[in-house]
């Protein structure tokens, strides 16, 4: 089977790497891809906004499956165009992708389906938003309703900060994504990521992870697209996973089908583990980045076969096979990120992928390019250095050993990815039951 993978980031490199190991793969194409993806696929130039061009390419290359990595083409309805041409695509329709494309849409769905989440108000003007603040206590959670590349969330510690942030949001800080702003209750607890795959009828869990959104160590500073992650998330115990499936995931899939917009693809739930149980923070309609890297590092099944079955509405109810080990990713970003990153910096991967205590690290490319035969940084998040271990402590040590083998003068990374779990592992030497 020929497969077309759309995207150019670390998530797509992880997907390409795992898809390349599928027994049924004949040829893997990637558009536009990156230097890392080029090791596993033929990278091509294709405008994903031109649905007709994508369909024609698929027909000319006998593409049997299209895998859409980023969220924008999903929200733009590319899956609908592909399905209209009888080309299987892994991902939700335009209508179903509203679960990520509109924070307000998702919160409204949660209200109708009694899905546990924080209280909220949808606002469309600055005056309305300022007035709505009175219904919430600090800290204030402010979210641009639309897609903002993972950066459309502001947590303001007091009312003055909240009003200033709202002024910036309605003044175009996040472009069209901020035309509407959702104000939410601040949920207390520990955050974790839960993944499920569904064809609109059958739903299976697909692993857990914890990521690190803030740029600074100790989870400080502004939010980013993600500075690192590890999987599995031990805090998401088997009991909590069962509750998440029963109280959040299944009701969502049922509600979407009842609304005439069945959801197909991966459903990524950002959860807050509160004293009352798991509550939904928000949904993503695709694999996370860098969560995808740690999931693919552990996944042992035939990814292409699973995705095709999902796209055709023939998903098997059997739970996916994950290795009984921990994977951890450290993101190396260009200086200036999450603001304006320094581009063009030289990168020498050195021996980063060499064996470390019997475990080889994998360097997933995100914002990289080739210039005059040399690897350079071309974006904000540049590399996702990923390693495995028997626990988070061991995986962390292996990942940072690989990071230290890389020469990237204009780059930086957090040095504490997995720090909460490392601290917990230090407190107890007995292993906990391992979730997926």
PyMOL commands that set and color helices and strands:
alter all, ss='L'
color gray80, all
select helices_A, chain A and resi 10-19+37-39+51-60+71-75+78-84+98-101+103-113+126-135+159-173+175-178+238-258+291-298+303-311+392-403+419-427
alter helices_A, ss='H'
color red, helices_A
select strands_A, chain A and resi 2-7+27-32+42-44+63-68+89-90+120-123+140-144+153-156+181-184+190-198+203-211+214-216+220-223+228-231+265-274+277-284+326-334+355-356+359-360+362-365+368-371+374-377+381-389+411-412
alter strands_A, ss='S'
color yellow, strands_A
deselect
rebuild
show_as cartoon
